[in-house]
Amino acid sequence: MHSDSSLTPARRRRGRFFVPAVAAGAALGIVLTTGLTLASPTLANAAPLAASAIASATAPEATLRDIRVDAQSTVLAARVALTEATAVTADIAASGLDLGLPDTSIETAPLEQATDRLSKLDLVPMLLVPGLTADATRVTAGVSARISELRERLDAAKAQKAAEEAAAAAAAAAAEAQRQAEAAAAALAAANTPEGAKATARQMAASQYGWGDGQFSCLESLWDKESDWNYQAYNSGSGATGIPQSLPGNKMASAGADWQTNAATQIAWGLGYIAGSYGTPCAAWGHSQATDWY
């Protein structure tokens, strides 16, 4: 064993910086050589790779493992971004909605290239991996931001379309309700005329009681005498009300709350009263002829 005490201070200083200098030089050489094989877009891309290579030249084993893990995680994130870009582009096309943008495409070629370079870890010198990772991370962030923008606009366009469709459906429902109300009012008005009331009575007498034309002829004569088939008929002396001249008029509420305004309700009550009290309209008409009331 010998001592290095014979070395001059200058020689000792040169030895102290020898390894980092060699490493840095090697890294720069690798950058220049590998940049061609990796088809780097411009020579400017070599600068950050060189800086990372120099910083990693004397990295311990644990740090190299971290570099590999970071690279693999970055590749995974990049692939997820590419998948999401494809998905949002397909969703936009399928929706057919206007997102308010002149261009809804996503430029993924740079990310695909960065991902392809970084995924070849077994072929890429480890000194270059941090720079490639940083490049892929930057491009991934840009694609992800574009995806978020398009997704937000698509969601907003869908929400607006849903609101417009709901408003249109509500308007259509309101129009239909109005139409039905008008039709019901028209039907009520028609039924409340003497001829309309007779038609209603004929149909109800046949369907509910089995009374044919003979019985209806008696019913027609009976209520001609009582009210002229006027649903608003009122006897101020007795208080008899409506087509069947119910006494008092509110008895007809058992057939419907609209007994004061609906001839069909009055008829329904009157037919029930005749069936229960006389059996048939002709029997009621005979009693009316004999007594002047029924």
Order of alpha helices (4+ residues) and beta strands (2+ residues): alpha-alpha-alpha-alpha-alpha-alpha-alpha-alpha-alpha-alpha
